Amino acid sequence: MLSLFSLVCQRSVAQTVRRSPLLLYQQKCRRIAPAQSRLRKVISENGKNTPFNGQSNNKKTEPPLNSLWVPQELQSSIIGKSNSTAAVASLICLYLGSLIPNQPSTSSTLPLAQSSEPQHNTSRSNLQGAMIDIVAIVGDENVSMAEDELISHSNSAWSTYTQNDSRPCFIVFPSSTEEVSAIMKICHRRKVPVTGYSGGTSLEGHYTPTRGGICIDFANMSKIIELHEKDLDVVVQPALGWEVLNEQLAKSNLFFPPDPGPGAQIGGMVATGCSGTNAYRYGTMKDWVLSLTVVLADGTVIKTRQRPQKSSAGYDLTKLFIGSEGTLGLITEAVLKVTQLPQTTSVAVASFPSIRAASDCVSQIVADGVQVAAIEILDDKQMYCINKSNMSRRTWPELPTLFLKFAGTPTVVKEQINIVKQVAKKAGSRTFDFAKGKEEQVELWSARKAALWSVMSLRRDESDHVWTGDVAVPISRLPDLIEETKEDLNKSGLLGTILGHVGDGNFHVTIVYNDNERELTERIVHRMVKRAVEMEGTVTGEHGVGLVKRDYLPHELGQSTVDAMRQMKRAFDPLCLLNCDKIFRMVQPQKGEVVEW
Ligand SMILES: Cc1cc2nc3c(=O)[nH]c(=O)nc-3n(C[C@H](O)[C@H](O)[C@H](O)COP(=O)(O)OP(=O)(O)OC[C@H]3O[C@@H](n4cnc5c(N)ncnc54)[C@H](O)[C@@H]3O)c2cc1C
């Protein structure tokens, strides 16, 4: 009888309290009074007049997650108005009611405290079963468990994330959207976590498989599907590299501007919302993607748009997936905008006595509206690394240096070079060289492109790491931010360089450190990020969040914004299968894990 009765009580009380504030709750309590009195009778017959939770009334207790919690105020108001047995009985009803599953949350956001730990199944037998199912789709030649591949699909020497304890169980190389969809259906059914992988050049632990599971490498999907020259768009697969794309486009006198790390591929470039040296003139990845084909966590395939250059049809899901770091879906096809190759290009390099002078030159060029194609700043330490590494054929002055790219008609390029030369002179430039021909252009620009590798080549031994962090601020604040960060770096005694796409207020530090110097390094980056946020900037201008910048996001955007992102993640991927733990946390950090702001 008790169990039948408690079932009735559970339904009515639990549903009401979940829906309502105090008033509704009290009304409902009155409605269930007859039921309470019957329960009272049962309790007194059984002599079980025990307190609700054994807690003293004065002690505040936290609600157990996923269970119904009766606020202290409510407990005492009930107890004050009725006799204690009735109160206890109703509380028992409430407790029993809490044992049935919660109604879906009606909240617009999902705070970490309310999200439940993802329940994956990475047991050996389940993964073995998944592998058998997947091999039936892609063939065993497209599944790998080779140790070196598992390692290279977990992290890289250029990644800021250095923990090396996560590996995928195996890697799959699908060849079509249909295969990716079939794989995701298996993983969804078996609750196996999945990480996407394209060029592997990302820098913040983006593809480190924190939950194990499987890695989907798109290497077999690297084709240009269709070039529409008249429409200025191209349909491509995710593992097409941006350099290969540009080689092909050049045959039609066309060009795709986003230029992140060498070897980066379209899938990863969309997923990180990358940019590169051309962003100042041409914008970032989000400006060059028209439509995406995406496989969602349960294997559903969606296409976000057709191919028009503009559309206001419904939510802009294309933009939603750009920068989503593989957490919302796997990109299997992209329609990209392309543009005409400029008639002429040129490169100039100018050195300055100080970072302030170089930054002032940049501010002036931007303020004057000179439409150069790229402006990059490299500090004296970065120029020292390029010289020392012998990665450039020239020996450069070890001074803060601007690398500038010009693009347009021959007249425009000539005019721009003259204007910039004058501005640089006013800002105190020590040298100003510009390329006389194509070969020299490549030579000058290759020094800029060697920047990260040149710093890495100066690691003292194999135990050294590099930390590559980026931030961006409104352009007028850039000189202050760079100067303060540089001072911090100099004081630390570490080998650290500054390099930036300064035309759009974005710069990077690259620091060489060993395990003993990790905390020192972390603090320098932390102060840089904090300064950027305080200057109304962003914690990352282009590299993305990955695992490393997660705890900074609430400081820039506010906790509610991050909680809204977590809710969106839950809507698209309720089991948190896709690149779980990236961008924001899915479980509470350990004590001391998060550096105090
Ligand atoms: C030397 C060097 C210079 C760099 N310079 C720049 C720069 O100037 N500007 C810049 O923005 N970045 C730069 N980067 C960083 C890096 O090149 C970019 O983040 C790039 O966009 C990553 O692309 P990728 O193909 O290597 O992606 P990956 O590293 O393979 O993956 C990145 C993320 O995307 C996800 N992902 C991969 N493929 C897919 C897919 N098909 N669908 C869904 N999710 C997917 C992964 O899970 C991961 O979270 C540089 C890196 C290096 C090493």
Ligand as a Chemical Component Dictionary entry (heavy atoms), coordinates in Angstrom:
data_LIG
# 
_chem_comp.id                   LIG 
_chem_comp.type                 NON-POLYMER 
_chem_comp.pdbx_formal_charge   0 
_chem_comp.three_letter_code    LIG 
# 
loop_
_chem_comp_atom.comp_id 
_chem_comp_atom.atom_id 
_chem_comp_atom.alt_atom_id 
_chem_comp_atom.type_symbol 
_chem_comp_atom.charge 
_chem_comp_atom.model_Cartn_x 
_chem_comp_atom.model_Cartn_y 
_chem_comp_atom.model_Cartn_z 
_chem_comp_atom.pdbx_ordinal 
LIG C1  C1  C 0 53.264 27.454 -38.078 1  
LIG C2  C2  C 0 51.828 27.720 -37.790 2  
LIG C3  C3  C 0 51.298 28.949 -38.123 3  
LIG C4  C4  C 0 49.956 29.209 -37.881 4  
LIG N1  N1  N 0 49.446 30.420 -38.257 5  
LIG C5  C5  C 0 48.132 30.648 -38.110 6  
LIG C6  C6  C 0 47.567 31.879 -38.560 7  
LIG O1  O1  O 0 48.263 32.741 -39.076 8  
LIG N2  N2  N 0 46.246 32.061 -38.408 9  
LIG C7  C7  C 0 45.446 31.113 -37.828 10 
LIG O2  O2  O 0 44.245 31.330 -37.717 11 
LIG N3  N3  N 0 45.958 29.952 -37.370 12 
LIG C8  C8  C 0 47.265 29.689 -37.513 13 
LIG N4  N4  N 0 47.769 28.498 -37.078 14 
LIG C9  C9  C 0 46.885 27.514 -36.438 15 
LIG C10 C10 C 0 46.243 26.497 -37.386 16 
LIG O3  O3  O 0 46.925 26.442 -38.620 17 
LIG C11 C11 C 0 44.772 26.807 -37.619 18 
LIG O4  O4  O 0 44.082 26.721 -36.404 19 
LIG C12 C12 C 0 44.095 25.924 -38.661 20 
LIG O5  O5  O 0 42.878 26.487 -39.008 21 
LIG C13 C13 C 0 43.879 24.482 -38.211 22 
LIG O6  O6  O 0 43.502 23.686 -39.313 23 
LIG P1  P1  P 0 43.842 22.132 -39.364 24 
LIG O7  O7  O 0 43.354 21.600 -40.646 25 
LIG O8  O8  O 0 45.256 21.898 -39.074 26 
LIG O9  O9  O 0 42.898 21.601 -38.185 27 
LIG P2  P2  P 0 43.160 20.460 -37.112 28 
LIG O10 O10 O 0 44.303 20.828 -36.255 29 
LIG O11 O11 O 0 43.184 19.137 -37.752 30 
LIG O12 O12 O 0 41.822 20.564 -36.269 31 
LIG C14 C14 C 0 41.452 21.747 -35.615 32 
LIG C15 C15 C 0 40.096 21.559 -34.941 33 
LIG O13 O13 O 0 39.110 21.334 -35.907 34 
LIG C16 C16 C 0 38.433 20.090 -35.700 35 
LIG N5  N5  N 0 38.205 19.522 -37.009 36 
LIG C17 C17 C 0 39.108 19.116 -37.914 37 
LIG N6  N6  N 0 38.508 18.716 -39.028 38 
LIG C18 C18 C 0 37.179 18.865 -38.839 39 
LIG C19 C19 C 0 36.025 18.628 -39.636 40 
LIG N7  N7  N 0 36.111 18.159 -40.870 41 
LIG N8  N8  N 0 34.811 18.888 -39.108 42 
LIG C20 C20 C 0 34.695 19.385 -37.866 43 
LIG N9  N9  N 0 35.743 19.627 -37.064 44 
LIG C21 C21 C 0 36.970 19.380 -37.547 45 
LIG C22 C22 C 0 39.368 19.292 -34.836 46 
LIG O14 O14 O 0 38.661 18.354 -34.056 47 
LIG C23 C23 C 0 40.007 20.363 -34.006 48 
LIG O15 O15 O 0 39.171 20.704 -32.949 49 
LIG C24 C24 C 0 49.129 28.222 -37.276 50 
LIG C25 C25 C 0 49.669 26.993 -36.916 51 
LIG C26 C26 C 0 51.001 26.734 -37.168 52 
LIG C27 C27 C 0 51.556 25.403 -36.773 53 
# 
loop_
_chem_comp_bond.comp_id 
_chem_comp_bond.atom_id_1 
_chem_comp_bond.atom_id_2 
_chem_comp_bond.value_order 
_chem_comp_bond.pdbx_ordinal 
LIG C1  C2  SING 1  
LIG C2  C3  SING 2  
LIG C2  C26 DOUB 3  
LIG C3  C4  DOUB 4  
LIG C4  N1  SING 5  
LIG C4  C24 SING 6  
LIG N1  C5  DOUB 7  
LIG C5  C6  SING 8  
LIG C5  C8  SING 9  
LIG C6  O1  DOUB 10 
LIG C6  N2  SING 11 
LIG N2  C7  SING 12 
LIG C7  O2  DOUB 13 
LIG C7  N3  SING 14 
LIG N3  C8  DOUB 15 
LIG C8  N4  SING 16 
LIG N4  C9  SING 17 
LIG N4  C24 SING 18 
LIG C9  C10 SING 19 
LIG C10 O3  SING 20 
LIG C10 C11 SING 21 
LIG C11 O4  SING 22 
LIG C11 C12 SING 23 
LIG C12 O5  SING 24 
LIG C12 C13 SING 25 
LIG C13 O6  SING 26 
LIG O6  P1  SING 27 
LIG P1  O7  DOUB 28 
LIG P1  O8  SING 29 
LIG P1  O9  SING 30 
LIG O9  P2  SING 31 
LIG P2  O10 DOUB 32 
LIG P2  O11 SING 33 
LIG P2  O12 SING 34 
LIG O12 C14 SING 35 
LIG C14 C15 SING 36 
LIG C15 O13 SING 37 
LIG C15 C23 SING 38 
LIG O13 C16 SING 39 
LIG C16 N5  SING 40 
LIG C16 C22 SING 41 
LIG N5  C17 SING 42 
LIG N5  C21 SING 43 
LIG C17 N6  DOUB 44 
LIG N6  C18 SING 45 
LIG C18 C19 SING 46 
LIG C18 C21 DOUB 47 
LIG C19 N7  SING 48 
LIG C19 N8  DOUB 49 
LIG N8  C20 SING 50 
LIG C20 N9  DOUB 51 
LIG N9  C21 SING 52 
LIG C22 O14 SING 53 
LIG C22 C23 SING 54 
LIG C23 O15 SING 55 
LIG C24 C25 DOUB 56 
LIG C25 C26 SING 57 
LIG C26 C27 SING 58 
# 
